[in-house]
Amino acid sequence: MKNKEEKITYLVKLISESKNAYEKYKPYFSALQDAYLLKNEKKEIYEKRNKSCIFIPKINAKIKYLITALNDVYFNSERMADIESYINSDEQIIAMWQRALDFYTGEINLFKLFQPLFLDVLTTGTSIAKVTWHKGMPRIERVGIDEVYFDPNALNNDDISFIVNEIYLSHAQIKQRQKLGFYQKTNIDVHFDKNEEFKKVKLYDIYVKKDDDKWVVSTLLEEELLRDDVVLEDGQPFVWGSMLPQLKTIDNEEYVCAYGEPVMSSALSLQKEINITRNLLIDAMRSALNPKIILQKSAGVSREDLETVGKPIYLTEPSSVGFLPTPNISSSGVNLELLESEITEVTGVSPQNNGAQTAQNETATEISIKAQEGGRRSADYIRSYNETFVEPLFDRFAKLVFKYGNDEFFNNFTREDIPSFRFNIQTGTGAMNKEVRRAGLQASMQVFSQLYQMYMSIGDMQSAYGIVKANEELVKELLPILGIKNVNSLFAFNKGMQ
């Protein structure tokens, strides 16, 4: 049993360990964020020397394409998640649970919530959310990569033993939590300036796993313990996931298993090379159009005279005028095409995906193949993101709704144990792109039509009815791709029909 001083020392040690592990990754996170924000560290130096310093937004454009693809996948359906019965669960309870889930997700602006989460996973490799029940409603909060620190000693996500969350609260917010009994009633006035009413101070919530299945939380305000091992009835609240797993290199002692690999990380060096080549090309073209002139110091010609078009220049010895040779730019176009091809290879997002045309003439087949390959890679990213982040997020969200949701949704059903269930996230994973998926669904419907006619011709009404129901499911998948929403309501006419 630790006394108060030992406990504070122990918690400070956990904070230090986890933050030091994050600091090793921080330069990589910052580099990709800078590339997305088009930051050029040498811009002032180049401008001072009148050199081109344009940042060519290749990574920025490809990230925005993937965000568009994610929006198209997750928000093109009537709902993001369907609860399905699993292992003899009661269908009636599942239906009531779905109704409650639809209500609570409708109260949350999921589109607004997921935009920064999509951006996080593409720029830092990891999306992190905090899912809690707050004031009679489920709450999903986006958490920045620099606000939560994970156990650096864990071998995998299931092995994480502690999580540190850095938060900021004002004097009034801490006092309110003390009044409600969340925090111990200690003197916090020494940490605040009376003249700065809205100033917030840094606190740390430290979540620690106990006995393999129980989590407790403690809160530190500098060296002051506001909470000490408060048991969390719903477990730790954080959900995190990625599109690509991070490679653990041999003997890497700085590895943090919670972090994923950003899908654009391998394009950083290519982005830098494209910037250099494009700006050198612009400078070379400037030199060709406005070459540097070499004159004797005693020539007495002003810069204004040289730059004024049509104005004569008088020299005693005109033969003394010389020009610096201009660079040869004949191979620069080929070099840029190679760089473009390489950045497409490492990211899986071609210029055609972004609506751009390449310098060389390509056939429609070549363009279609590249677009399909980009769609296939995007679908793989989405599938991984689904499995590691979206499904766990809705899993915790649904459990909180079942446990704390309004009784009216459950017809006062006794909710002691959560029934077995599984989620069907409404996404287009596995499809190369929307057009290919649409064509596949329509081709399948044509095959079903032929089967239907065959069964009707031989009088097999039961099989014909089965084909009709199967075809209805295909139509439900096809309509969202065509931009039709509220698909389930369109088929409400057949409810209760025999």
C-alpha positions in Angstrom: 0.0 0.0 0.0 1.6 3.3 -1.2 1.4 6.4 0.9 0.4 9.7 -0.8 4.0 10.8 -1.6 4.9 7.4 -3.0 1.8 7.4 -5.1 2.5 10.8 -6.6 6.1 9.8 -7.3 4.8 6.6 -9.1 2.3 8.6 -11.2 4.9 11.2 -12.2 7.2 8.3 -13.3 4.4 6.9 -15.6 3.8 10.4 -17.0 7.5 10.8 -17.7 7.9 7.4 -19.3 5.0 7.8 -21.7 5.8 11.4 -22.7 9.5 10.5 -23.4 8.3 7.7 -25.7 6.0 10.1 -27.5 8.9 12.6 -28.0 10.8 10.1 -30.0 7.9 9.9 -32.5 7.1 13.7 -32.5 9.6 14.7 -35.3 7.9 12.2 -37.7 4.4 13.4 -36.8 5.5 17.1 -37.2 7.2 16.5 -40.6 4.0 15.1 -42.2 1.9 17.8 -40.6 4.2 20.4 -42.0 4.0 18.8 -45.5 0.2 18.9 -45.2 0.3 22.6 -44.1 2.7 23.5 -47.0 5.4 24.7 -44.5 8.7 25.7 -46.1 11.4 26.4 -43.6 13.7 28.1 -46.2 11.0 30.3 -47.7 12.5 33.6 -46.3 16.0 32.7 -47.5 14.8 31.9 -51.0 12.6 35.1 -51.2 15.5 37.2 -50.1 17.6 35.8 -53.0 14.7 36.2 -55.4 14.5 32.5 -55.9 11.3 30.4 -56.4 9.9 28.9 -53.2 6.6 27.4 -54.2 5.4 24.4 -52.1 3.9 21.9 -54.5 1.0 20.4 -52.5 1.2 16.7 -53.5 0.8 15.2 -50.1 -1.9 17.7 -49.2 -3.9 16.9 -52.3 -3.6 13.1 -51.8 -4.7 13.4 -48.2 -7.7 15.4 -49.2 -8.6 12.8 -51.8 -8.5 10.1 -49.1 -10.7 12.2 -46.8 -13.2 12.6 -49.6 -13.1 8.8 -50.1 -13.7 8.2 -46.4 -16.6 10.6 -46.4 -18.0 8.9 -49.4 -17.8 5.5 -47.8 -19.0 6.3 -44.3 -21.6 9.0 -44.9 -23.3 7.7 -48.0 -25.6 5.4 -46.1 -28.7 6.0 -44.0 -26.7 5.0 -40.9 -23.1 4.2 -40.2 -23.6 1.1 -38.1 -26.2 -1.7 -37.8 -26.4 -3.9 -34.8 -26.9 -7.6 -35.7 -27.9 -10.5 -33.5 -25.2 -12.9 -32.6 -25.1 -16.3 -30.8 -28.8 -16.7 -29.9 -29.4 -13.0 -28.9 -33.0 -11.8 -28.8 -34.1 -10.1 -32.1 -36.6 -8.0 -30.2 -33.9 -6.6 -27.9 -31.6 -6.0 -30.8 -34.3 -4.0 -32.6 -34.9 -1.8 -29.5 -31.2 -1.3 -29.1 -30.9 -0.2 -32.8 -33.7 2.3 -32.3 -31.9 3.8 -29.3 -28.6 3.8 -31.1 -30.2 5.6 -34.1 -31.6 8.3 -31.8 -28.4 9.0 -30.0 -26.2 9.0 -33.1 -28.8 11.4 -34.6 -28.1 13.8 -31.7 -24.4 13.8 -32.5 -23.0 15.4 -35.6 -20.9 12.4 -36.7 -19.8 14.1 -39.9 -18.3 17.1 -38.0 -16.8 14.7 -35.4 -15.1 12.4 -37.9 -13.4 15.1 -40.1 -10.5 15.8 -37.7 -10.3 12.1 -36.9 -9.8 11.3 -40.6 -7.2 14.0 -40.8 -5.4 12.6 -37.8 -5.1 9.1 -39.1 -3.7 10.4 -42.4 -1.2 12.9 -41.0 0.0 11.1 -37.8 -1.1 7.6 -38.5 -3.5 7.3 -35.6 -7.0 8.4 -34.7 -7.8 8.7 -31.0 -11.2 9.3 -29.5 -12.6 9.4 -26.0 -16.1 7.8 -25.6 -18.0 8.5 -22.4 -21.5 8.9 -21.0 -22.0 12.5 -20.0 -25.1 14.2 -18.7 -27.6 11.7 -20.0 -25.9 11.4 -23.5 -23.1 9.5 -25.0 -20.2 11.7 -25.9 -17.4 11.1 -28.5 -14.4 13.5 -28.2 -11.5 13.7 -30.6 -8.2 13.5 -28.7 -5.0 14.9 -30.3 -1.9 12.7 -30.7 -0.1 15.1 -28.3 -2.7 14.9 -25.6 -2.6 11.2 -24.8 0.5 9.1 -24.1 0.5 5.3 -24.1 2.4 2.6 -22.2 5.7 2.3 -24.1 6.4 -1.1 -22.6 3.3 -2.8 -24.1 3.8 -5.5 -26.7 0.5 -4.9 -28.4 -2.8 -2.9 -27.9 -4.2 -5.5 -25.5 -1.1 -5.4 -23.4 -1.3 -1.6 -22.7 -1.2 -1.2 -18.9 -1.5 2.6 -18.5 -2.6 5.6 -20.5 -1.9 9.3 -19.6 -4.2 12.0 -20.8 -3.1 15.6 -20.6 -6.1 18.0 -20.1 -6.6 21.7 -19.3 -9.2 23.0 -16.9 -10.1 26.4 -15.5 -10.4 27.3 -11.8 -14.2 27.2 -12.1 -14.2 23.8 -13.8 -12.0 22.2 -11.1 -14.1 23.7 -8.3 -17.3 22.3 -9.9 -15.8 18.8 -10.1 -14.7 19.1 -6.4 -18.3 20.2 -5.5 -19.7 17.2 -7.4 -17.3 14.8 -5.6 -15.2 13.9 -8.6 -12.1 15.6 -7.2 -10.8 15.8 -3.6 -11.5 19.1 -1.9 -8.0 20.6 -1.8 -6.8 24.2 -2.0 -6.2 24.9 -5.7 -6.1 28.7 -5.5 -2.3 28.7 -5.4 -2.3 27.4 -9.0 -4.3 30.3 -10.4 -4.0 34.1 -10.8 -7.1 35.9 -9.6 -6.8 38.4 -12.4 -7.0 35.6 -15.1 -10.4 34.2 -14.6 -10.4 32.0 -17.7 -6.8 30.8 -17.5 -6.6 27.0 -17.6 -3.9 24.8 -16.0 -2.5 21.5 -17.1 -3.7 18.3 -15.3 -3.0 14.7 -16.0 -5.5 11.8 -15.9 -3.6 8.6 -15.4 -5.5 5.4 -16.3 -4.0 2.2 -14.9 -5.1 -1.4 -15.5 -5.7 -3.6 -12.5 -6.2 -7.3 -12.4 -6.3 -7.6 -16.2 -9.9 -6.5 -16.5 -10.4 -3.4 -14.3 -9.2 0.2 -14.8 -8.7 2.9 -12.3 -8.0 6.6 -12.8 -6.0 9.1 -10.8 -5.6 12.9 -11.5 -2.6 15.1 -10.8 -2.4 18.9 -10.7 1.3 19.5 -10.5 2.3 17.6 -7.3 -1.3 17.6 -5.9 -3.4 14.4 -6.1 -7.0 15.2 -6.9 -8.2 11.6 -7.6 -6.6 8.4 -6.4 -7.4 5.1 -8.0 -11.1 5.7 -8.8 -12.6 2.6 -10.3 -14.0 3.0 -13.8 -17.2 0.9 -14.2 -17.1 1.1 -18.0 -13.3 0.6 -18.4 -10.9 3.1 -19.9 -12.6 5.4 -22.3 -10.1 5.7 -25.2 -10.4 4.1 -28.7 -7.5 4.3 -31.2 -6.8 2.9 -34.6 -4.8 3.2 -37.8 -4.8 2.5 -41.5 -1.4 0.8 -41.5 0.4 -1.1 -38.7 3.7 0.3 -37.6 6.7 -1.9 -38.2 8.6 -2.9 -35.1 12.2 -3.0 -36.1 14.6 -5.5 -34.4 15.8 -4.3 -31.0 13.8 -1.1 -31.2 13.5 -0.1 -27.5 11.5 3.1 -28.4 8.6 1.3 -30.0 5.1 2.4 -29.0 2.5 -0.2 -30.2 -0.5 2.2 -30.1 0.9 4.3 -33.0 0.1 3.4 -36.6 2.1 4.3 -39.7 0.8 7.3 -41.7 0.0 6.2 -45.3 1.8 9.3 -46.7 5.0 8.9 -44.7 6.9 7.2 -47.5 6.1 10.2 -49.8 7.9 12.8 -47.7 11.2 12.5 -49.4 9.5 12.5 -52.8 7.5 15.6 -51.9 10.7 17.4 -51.0 12.4 16.4 -54.2 9.4 17.5 -56.3 9.6 20.9 -54.6 13.3 21.3 -55.3 13.0 20.2 -58.9 9.9 22.3 -59.7 11.4 25.4 -58.1 14.8 24.9 -59.9 12.9 24.6 -63.2 11.0 27.9 -62.5 14.3 29.6 -61.7 15.9 28.2 -64.9 13.0 29.5 -67.0 13.4 32.9 -65.3 17.1 32.9 -66.2 16.3 32.1 -69.8 13.8 34.9 -70.0 15.8 37.4 -68.0 19.5 36.3 -68.2 22.2 37.8 -66.0 24.3 40.4 -67.7 28.0 40.8 -67.0 29.4 44.4 -67.2 32.6 46.1 -66.2 32.4 48.1 -63.0 33.3 51.2 -64.8 30.5 50.8 -67.4 28.2 53.1 -65.4 25.0 51.4 -66.4 22.1 51.5 -63.9 19.9 48.5 -63.1 16.9 50.6 -64.2 18.4 51.1 -67.7 19.0 47.3 -68.0 15.5 46.3 -67.0 13.7 49.0 -69.0 12.5 47.5 -72.3 13.4 49.4 -75.4 15.6 51.9 -73.6 19.1 52.2 -75.3 22.2 51.5 -73.3 25.4 53.5 -74.2 28.7 51.9 -73.6 32.3 52.8 -74.6 33.1 49.2 -75.3 29.9 47.2 -76.2 32.0 44.1 -76.7 32.6 43.9 -73.0 29.0 43.0 -72.3 28.5 39.3 -71.5 25.7 36.9 -70.4 25.8 34.1 -67.9 24.9 30.8 -69.6 21.3 29.6 -68.9 20.7 26.1 -67.4 19.7 23.2 -69.7 16.2 22.1 -68.6 15.6 19.5 -71.3 15.6 16.6 -68.9 13.7 18.2 -66.0 10.3 17.3 -67.4 11.3 13.6 -67.6 12.6 13.8 -64.0 9.3 15.3 -62.8 7.3 12.6 -64.5 9.4 9.9 -62.7 8.9 11.6 -59.4 5.1 11.8 -60.0 5.1 8.1 -60.9 7.0 7.2 -57.8 4.8 9.2 -55.5 1.8 7.5 -57.0 3.4 4.1 -56.4 4.1 4.7 -52.7 0.7 6.4 -51.9 -1.6 4.4 -54.2 -3.3 7.7 -55.2 -2.8 8.6 -58.8 -3.2 12.1 -60.4 -6.4 10.7 -62.1 -7.8 10.1 -58.6 -7.3 13.8 -57.8 -8.8 14.9 -61.2 -5.5 15.9 -62.7 -4.1 14.9 -66.1 -0.5 13.6 -66.5 1.9 15.2 -68.9 2.0 12.2 -71.2 -1.0 11.1 -73.3 -2.7 8.0 -71.8 -5.4 5.8 -73.1 -8.8 5.5 -71.3 -7.8 2.0 -70.3 -4.6 3.1 -68.7 -6.4 5.9 -66.8 -9.1 3.4 -65.7 -6.6 0.9 -64.4 -4.7 3.5 -62.4 -8.0 4.8 -60.9 -9.0 1.3 -60.0 -5.7 0.5 -58.4 -6.0 3.7 -56.3 -9.5 2.6 -55.3 -8.2 -0.8 -54.3 -5.5 0.7 -52.1 -8.0 3.1 -50.6 -10.4 0.3 -49.9 -7.6 -1.6 -48.0 -6.8 1.5 -45.9 -10.5 1.8 -45.1 -10.9 -1.8 -44.1 -8.0 -1.6 -41.7 -9.4 1.7 -40.2 -12.8 0.0 -39.9 -11.4 -3.0 -37.9 -9.0 -1.0 -35.7 -11.0 2.2 -35.0 -14.5 2.6 -36.3 -15.9 -0.8 -35.1 -14.3 -0.5 -31.6 -15.6 3.0 -31.3 -19.2 2.0 -32.1 -18.8 -1.1 -29.9 -18.1 1.0 -26.9 -20.7 3.6 -27.9 -23.4 0.9 -28.2 -22.5 -0.7 -24.9 -22.9 2.7 -23.2 -26.2 3.3 -24.9 -27.5 -0.2 -23.8 -26.3 0.4 -20.2 -27.4 4.0 -19.7 -29.9 4.8 -22.5 -33.4 6.0 -21.7 -35.8 3.2 -20.6 -38.4 4.3 -23.2 -36.2 2.9 -26.0 -36.1 -0.5 -24.3 -39.7 -0.7 -23.1 -38.5 -0.9 -19.5 -36.6 -4.1 -20.3 -34.3 -5.2 -17.5 -30.8 -4.5 -18.8 -28.5 -6.5 -16.6 -26.2 -8.2 -19.0 -25.3 -6.9 -22.5 -26.5 -9.4 -25.1 -24.1 -10.8 -27.7 -24.0 -8.7 -30.8 -21.8 -7.7 -33.7 -21.6 -4.6 -35.9 -22.1 -4.2 -39.6 -20.4 -0.9 -40.5 -22.0 0.5 -43.6 -19.0 1.0 -45.8 -17.9 0.1 -49.3 -14.7 -1.8 -48.2 -13.5 -4.3 -50.8 -14.7 -2.3 -53.8 -12.1 -0.8 -56.1 -14.2 2.4 -56.6 -17.8 3.5 -56.8 -18.1 2.9 -60.5 -16.7 -0.6 -60.4 -18.9 -1.5 -57.5 -22.0 -0.1 -59.2 -21.2 -2.1 -62.4 -20.7 -5.2 -60.3 -24.1 -4.8 -58.5 -25.9 -4.1 -61.7 -24.3 -7.2 -63.4 -25.4 -9.3 -60.4 -28.9 -8.1 -60.7 -29.0 -9.1 -64.4 -27.9 -12.6 -63.4 -30.6 -12.7 -60.7 -33.2 -11.6 -63.3 -32.2 -14.6 -65.5 -32.5 -17.0 -62.6 -35.9 -15.5 -61.6 -37.2 -16.1 -65.2 -35.9 -19.7 -65.1 -37.6 -20.5 -61.8 -40.8 -18.9 -62.9 -40.8 -21.0 -66.1 -40.5 -24.3 -64.2 -43.1 -23.1 -61.5 -40.6 -23.0 -58.6 -42.3 -20.2 -56.7 -40.3 -20.5 -53.5 -36.9 -20.2 -55.3 -38.3 -17.3 -57.4 -39.4 -15.5 -54.2 -35.9 -16.0 -52.7 -34.3 -14.4 -55.8 -36.7 -11.4 -55.4 -35.5 -10.9 -51.8 -31.9 -11.3 -52.7 -32.3 -8.8 -55.5 -33.9 -6.4 -53.0 -30.7 -6.5 -50.9 -28.6 -5.7 -53.9 -30.8 -2.7 -54.7 -30.4 -1.4 -51.1 -26.6 -1.5 -51.7 -26.8 0.1 -55.2 -29.1 3.1 -54.3 -26.6 4.8 -51.9 -23.9 4.6 -54.6 -26.4 6.5 -56.9 -26.8 9.2 -54.3 -30.2 8.0 -52.8 -30.5 8.4 -49.1 -33.0 6.9 -46.6 -33.1 3.7 -48.5 -34.7 1.6 -45.8 -37.7 4.0 -45.7 -38.3 3.4 -49.4 -38.8 -0.3 -48.6 -41.1 0.3 -45.7 -44.1 -0.8 -47.8 -43.2 -4.5 -47.4 -43.2 -4.5 -43.6 -45.7 -7.0 -42.4 -46.5 -8.4 -45.8 -46.7 -12.1 -46.2 
